[in-house]
Amino acid sequence: MENLRQKYLLCADNKNTFCFSDTDVNPVGNTSPLPWSIQSHFPYGKGNFHAAVPSDRYKNIIAFYTQIHVIDNSRYWRTIFPEGRNAAIVFRCDYHKPGAFIVGNPTFPREAEYVISGGDYFFVFLCPCMGYAFSPLPATELTNKSFPLNEIMPGESKTITEKILRADTFRERVSLFEGFMEGHMPLLKKIPEQVIHNIFTIRGITGYLPNESPVSYSIYTDRHIRRLYRKYIGMSPKLYADLLRHQKTLRILNANPYYDLNELASEVDYYDQSHFIKKFKKFTGITPTQFVRDIIQVQK
């Protein structure tokens, strides 16, 4: 049986180039894994999913790249789930219905309106705050919404969309987007270094925010940090904390679907199992038990 955990990991090495996961056609081999955000019900498997981390130059802007081969436009493929990132740029690589979109982070399971046909969808997942940097819109206006990229980047988006559409492979699309970034970086909105440091410090404490108020880890006042999160992340620090905690939960269950749910609730700092189940269902639409059943079914 193939180790499912590897299907939920990105690979990174010490080279200054982007590198690919074991689900790509040419894996980088024996590398150190980096956990990444998970979409609850996607059938990660060889042939329909590819992933890569960016080159070092863009690692503070781009979190990772993925490409998904969508079978059809059924509801199964059109549902996206909360995962704690800030935003993504999505290219619909369909010659008949091409498109490019900037997609804000969902805070509940919702329909991905940009999925209207089968084929390849190339995703550029941005680091926290970077949705704000790419878009003229406030981060709060991106949350739970998507916009055509040509409305956000008039002129620029047409050329990169056409190039990515014509590309034959995932690797080529990653390379093309990084070439695009070379010229686009000076146009990004500036984000104060103190803000980035503060948000990443909090995020990096345990991989998610603990139950304590974020202000206890910050030089800012409680009121000010809430304003910063809404401005640059697009949501409250409490909701951001909940999403990161949920991602940790998914990583644990994907690695070990037989993990005791009572112990898991305690490990990820939920008050009790009922609170854990309520939050899990809010972000996935199903209970942890149903989610585990799905994972075990995939393993068979």
C-alpha positions in Angstrom: 0.0 0.0 0.0 1.4 3.4 -0.9 2.0 5.7 1.9 -0.9 8.2 1.7 1.0 10.8 3.7 3.4 11.4 0.9 0.4 12.5 -1.2 -0.2 15.4 1.1 3.4 16.6 1.3 5.5 19.0 -0.7 9.2 18.3 -1.2 11.9 20.9 -0.8 15.7 20.7 -1.3 18.5 23.1 -0.9 18.7 24.2 -4.5 17.6 27.6 -5.8 15.0 26.0 -8.1 11.4 24.9 -7.6 11.1 21.2 -6.9 8.4 18.6 -7.2 6.5 16.2 -5.0 6.5 12.5 -5.4 3.2 12.8 -7.2 4.9 14.5 -10.1 6.3 12.7 -13.1 9.9 13.4 -12.1 10.1 13.5 -8.3 13.2 15.0 -6.7 13.8 11.9 -4.7 14.8 11.7 -1.1 14.0 15.1 0.3 12.7 16.7 3.4 8.9 17.0 3.4 7.1 20.3 4.1 3.5 20.0 5.2 1.1 22.0 3.1 -2.6 22.9 3.2 -5.1 20.2 2.3 -8.4 20.2 0.5 -10.6 17.7 2.4 -12.0 15.5 -0.3 -9.7 15.7 -3.2 -8.5 12.3 -4.5 -4.8 13.0 -4.5 -3.1 10.5 -6.7 -0.7 10.0 -9.5 -1.7 11.5 -12.8 -4.4 13.9 -11.5 -2.3 16.0 -9.1 1.1 17.7 -9.2 2.8 20.0 -6.6 5.9 22.1 -6.3 7.4 24.7 -4.0 8.7 28.0 -5.5 12.3 28.9 -6.0 13.9 30.7 -3.1 13.4 34.2 -4.7 9.7 33.8 -4.4 9.3 31.7 -1.2 7.9 34.7 0.8 5.4 35.5 -1.9 4.3 32.1 -3.2 3.5 29.2 -0.8 3.3 26.5 -3.4 2.1 25.5 -6.9 -0.4 22.7 -7.6 -2.1 21.4 -10.7 -5.3 19.4 -10.6 -6.8 17.5 -13.5 -10.5 17.8 -13.1 -12.7 15.0 -14.6 -15.9 17.0 -15.0 -17.7 20.0 -13.5 -19.7 18.1 -11.0 -20.2 19.5 -7.5 -17.6 17.1 -6.2 -14.8 19.0 -8.1 -16.4 22.4 -7.6 -16.3 22.5 -3.8 -13.4 24.2 -2.1 -12.7 24.1 1.6 -11.1 26.5 4.2 -7.4 26.0 4.5 -5.8 29.0 6.1 -4.0 30.6 3.2 -4.6 34.1 2.1 -5.5 33.8 -1.6 -4.6 31.9 -4.8 -4.3 32.6 -8.5 -6.1 30.0 -10.6 -5.6 29.3 -14.3 -8.3 27.3 -16.1 -6.3 25.6 -18.9 -9.1 24.9 -21.3 -8.7 25.9 -24.9 -12.4 26.4 -25.3 -13.1 28.2 -22.0 -9.7 29.6 -20.8 -9.7 31.8 -17.7 -7.6 33.1 -14.9 -8.8 34.2 -11.4 -7.7 35.5 -8.1 -9.5 33.5 -5.4 -9.8 34.6 -1.8 -9.5 32.2 1.1 -12.8 30.4 1.8 -13.9 30.4 5.5 -16.6 27.7 4.8 -17.1 25.0 2.2 -18.3 26.8 -1.0 -18.6 26.3 -4.7 -15.6 27.2 -6.9 -17.4 29.1 -9.6 -14.3 29.2 -11.8 -14.6 25.4 -12.3 -16.9 25.1 -15.3 -15.3 22.3 -17.3 -12.9 19.4 -17.0 -9.2 19.6 -17.7 -6.1 21.1 -16.0 -6.4 23.8 -13.3 -3.1 25.4 -12.4 -3.0 27.0 -8.9 -0.5 29.5 -7.5 -1.2 29.5 -3.7 0.1 32.8 -2.2 1.6 33.3 1.2 -0.4 35.0 3.9 -0.8 38.8 3.2 0.0 38.3 -0.5 -3.6 38.4 -1.7 -3.5 42.0 -0.4 -0.2 42.6 -2.2 -1.5 41.4 -5.6 -4.9 43.0 -5.5 -6.1 46.6 -5.4 -9.0 45.3 -3.3 -8.9 45.1 0.5 -8.1 41.6 1.7 -11.6 41.4 3.4 -13.2 41.8 -0.1 -11.3 38.8 -1.4 -12.4 36.4 1.3 -14.9 33.9 0.1 -14.9 35.5 -3.4 -13.1 35.2 -6.7 -12.5 37.8 -9.4 -11.3 37.5 -13.0 -7.5 38.2 -13.1 -7.9 40.7 -15.9 -10.0 42.9 -13.5 -7.2 42.8 -10.9 -4.2 43.1 -13.4 -5.5 44.7 -16.6 -3.2 44.0 -19.5 -0.7 41.8 -17.7 -3.0 38.9 -17.1 -3.8 38.2 -20.8 -0.2 37.4 -21.7 0.6 35.1 -18.8 -2.8 33.3 -19.2 -2.1 32.6 -22.8 1.4 31.3 -22.1 0.2 29.0 -19.3 -2.7 27.7 -21.5 -0.3 26.8 -24.3 2.2 25.1 -21.9 2.4 21.3 -22.1 3.5 20.4 -18.6 3.1 21.4 -15.0 6.8 22.2 -14.8 6.6 24.5 -17.8 3.7 26.4 -16.2 5.6 26.9 -12.9 8.6 28.2 -14.9 6.4 30.6 -16.9 4.7 32.0 -13.8 8.1 32.6 -12.1 9.2 34.4 -15.3 6.1 36.5 -15.0 6.9 37.3 -11.4 10.3 38.6 -12.3 8.6 41.6 -13.9 5.6 41.8 -11.6 7.4 41.9 -8.2 8.0 45.7 -8.3 4.2 46.2 -8.8 3.2 44.4 -5.6 1.7 46.5 -2.8 4.2 46.9 0.0 3.5 45.2 3.3 5.3 46.5 6.4 8.0 44.0 7.5 6.8 44.2 11.1 3.4 42.9 10.0 4.9 40.0 8.1 7.2 39.1 10.9 4.4 39.3 13.4 2.0 37.1 11.4 4.6 34.5 10.5 6.0 34.4 14.1 2.6 33.7 15.4 1.9 31.1 12.7 5.2 29.4 13.3 4.9 28.9 17.0 3.3 25.5 16.6 2.0 25.6 13.0 -1.2 27.1 14.1 -2.4 29.7 16.7 -2.9 28.4 20.2 -6.0 29.2 22.3 -4.4 32.3 23.8 -5.0 35.7 22.3 -2.5 36.4 19.4 -1.7 39.7 21.2 0.2 37.7 23.8 2.8 36.9 21.2 2.9 40.3 19.6 4.2 43.8 20.2 0.8 45.2 19.1 -2.3 45.9 21.2 -5.2 43.5 20.8 -7.3 46.1 18.9 -4.4 46.9 16.5 -3.6 43.3 15.7 -7.2 42.6 14.9 -7.2 45.5 12.5 -4.0 44.3 10.9 -5.3 40.8 10.4 -8.5 42.1 8.7 -6.5 44.4 6.5 -3.8 42.1 5.4 -5.2 38.6 5.9 -8.9 39.4 5.4 -10.3 37.8 8.5 -10.1 38.0 12.3 -7.1 36.4 14.1 -9.6 34.0 15.8 -10.9 32.7 12.5 -7.3 32.5 11.1 -6.4 30.5 14.2 -9.3 28.1 13.7 -8.3 27.5 10.1 -4.7 26.7 11.0 -5.8 24.4 13.8 -8.1 22.7 11.3 -5.3 22.2 8.9 -3.2 20.6 11.6 -6.1 18.2 12.3 -6.3 17.2 8.6 -2.5 16.6 8.5 -2.7 14.3 11.5 -5.7 12.3 10.2 -4.2 12.0 6.7 -1.1 10.6 8.2 -2.9 8.3 10.6 -6.7 7.9 10.0 -6.9 5.5 13.0 -5.8 8.3 15.4 -8.0 8.4 18.5 -10.4 11.3 18.0 -10.6 12.1 21.7 -6.8 12.4 21.9 -6.7 14.4 18.7 -9.2 17.0 20.0 -6.9 17.5 23.0 -3.7 17.6 21.0 -5.0 20.4 18.8 -6.3 22.4 21.8 -10.0 22.0 21.5 -11.9 22.4 24.7 -13.7 19.0 24.3 -14.7 16.6 21.6 -18.1 18.2 20.9 -16.3 21.5 20.2 -13.9 19.7 18.0 -16.6 18.0 16.0 -18.6 21.2 15.6 -15.6 23.1 14.2 -14.6 20.2 11.9 -18.0 20.0 10.4 -18.1 23.8 9.9 -15.0 23.7 7.8 -15.6 20.4 5.9 -19.3 19.8 5.9 -18.8 16.4 7.5 -17.9 14.9 10.9 -14.3 13.7 11.7 -15.7 10.1 11.7 -17.0 10.5 8.1 -13.7 12.1 7.0 -11.7 9.2 8.5 -14.0 6.7 6.7 -13.3 8.4 3.4 -9.6 8.3 4.0 -9.7 4.6 4.9 -11.7 3.9 1.8 -9.1 5.5 -0.4 -6.4 3.3 1.2 -8.2 0.1 0.2 
